[in-house]
Amino acid sequence: MTVLVIILVIALVLGSAMVIALNMLSPTADLFFTEKIGVISVEGTISASQTVTSQLVKYRKDKGIKAIILKINSPGGSIAPSQEIYREIQKTIPVKKVVAAMGTVAASGGYYIAAAANKIVANPGTITGSIGVIMEFVRVEELLNKIGVDLEIIKSGEFKDIGSPDRKLTKREREILDVMIMDIQKQFVEAIVRGRSLSLEKVRAIADGRIFSGAQAKELGLVDFLGNFQDAVEITKELAGIKGDVTLVYPKKSKLDLLDFLLEISTEFAARLIQNLRGRIEYRWNGVSGLNVRESY
């Protein structure tokens, strides 16, 4: 009897040690060895890429994660962050399947990043498309004149203050910006051609900024499946060869106290205000602004 107890204790210790070792090797491994899918949310205006790209890298390296779902609810945003996320998805798909699940809206930059995924799932009423580039300037010269403020500009070249809020664009400046915008538009179109395996002519024909419902997007080949998030999970399981139940793994949320939260919001607001005054160029659907994306019938 004593020998049996000793054997059971040794087996228990060895089993516990094995579980601990597996957890150390993969933070998402658990006692029951359930297959796991990593979920990354892209919410609101895309203004930075670090959070999403770092999570993609983490899930890509984690052997406990079998596939990844990008849960997108965004009207787009800044160009470089959108391109950085797209590029990181491209580096991930040879290693693990990536599925984009669209929510209320996944337009412009939101669609740009989705196009890099293996498959795209949208609700029939999702707002998507808006393939294009937008550049905005705020002009305040009349306001400055009313309050008696003059701006004195000293510049090293003719176009150094292009887009300055205290004056109109010159004809030559507008031509320069038009050329730049069309180049960035070309990059957008090529990214979709590459990601969706569509012809250049087909993408060009719809790349005029118009938006589509999810159902329309599917007819155009911009979306693969119509369904909700749970449907996206089932599609991801099939692509990754997962049978049975899965565990959805979400990034750990950092705990912010009230002061940190207010500082984060005020910093973002100030940065956006400065950007608005100096002009901005984005992959963004202009029908939605700010971080809260809402739609109703």
Buried (B, 14 or more C-beta within 10 A) or exposed (E): EEEEEEEEEEEEEEEEEEBEEBBEEBEBBBEEEBBBBBBBBBBBBBBBBEBBBEBBEBBBEBEBBBBBBBBBBBBBBBBEBBBBBBBBBBEBBEEBBBBBBBBBBBBBBBBBBBBBBBBBBBBBEBBBBBBBBBBEBBBBBEEBEEEEEEEEEEEEEEEEBBBBBBBEBEEEBEEEBEEEBEEBBEEBBEBBBEBBEBEEEBBBEBBEBEBBBBBBBBEBBBBBBBBBBEBBBBBBBBBBEBEEEBEEBEBEEEEEEEEEEEEEEEEBEEEBEEBEBEBBBBBBBBEBEEEEBEEEE
